């Protein structure tokens, strides 16, 4: 199983990466939405993308919309992982095609819960 | 320096008397940690000060607070998901077909803690069983602790709490922001009656078609488990369902229940005479 972590913070990518590796995923990383789409085009769809909201070049929700417009990524699960905690933001992300929404700060259990809720098989 | 053996015995005797919770030797660290939190909350300065005050006035409000401090309130929305799958796919449909003539469904969540379980159940009913809108559905949620009941009744949860197990579409639908917290909307809050009840005190809950008493019996000795299961048997309707925690069972404690596998979940139903299902 492969996870794509999209976040402009290297520290957050490392932290999220540690958690999902422990859950059995191999990890790809991208620093923004444009880079994430490029990585997907190169490597093919992943099981799940964990996506921050605020990033340079292309935001997380723009990435979600762009990815959902590509049929090859239809089965890819997308979990927003963001400090944006307004109700409208959650609604916007779900409407764009995100499967789940996790608000920072969070712990490993919460991320695991959200992966399961998104339909990702987790041990 | 840790809590003395005499103080530990004093506290655990009170806890045992008032709540039947068994604090085995080896749980000194737990008692000390919980009493330290209470000492801070009460401005008492130290664990010893709390215990001294309790010795001087062993029947006062502090006694209740000490017992309350020893309860474990670990919970989350849709905890262990398997029971909720079983409820959605098997148990609620079965109860609806059996209760169709009366159009009444009575549910009790015992030891409901801060309310995530009854609210999860209320969301499940609203999302998947619209026919129940015209039924008389009662969800009674009880706990020993007034503090957790007050939080449950308010329906106000932190971001960390709504991050745990709550699907984002349900967050959007059934919660609203209130400052930095998230509050359950009245449409759910109005479905649940929260009440204080001690499982080893007088039982004040009405008869029920479905009882959730998960991860509670593990804290009691066999005699107390037997007493509680006997009470459960008396209020559980024929063909009703009892859900316990995954590490709990009626087996070898009370033989008036039969195990029923629903999906991947073990549930319990009352037996009538001679081992027959009701």
Interface residues (C-beta under 8 A of the other chain):
Chain A: X85 X86 X87 X90 X91 X93 X94 X98 X100 X101 X102 X103 X105 X106 X107 X109 X110 X113 X114 X116 X117
Chain B: X76 X81 X159 X160 X162 X163 X164 X165 X167 X168 X169 X171 X172 X175 X176 X177
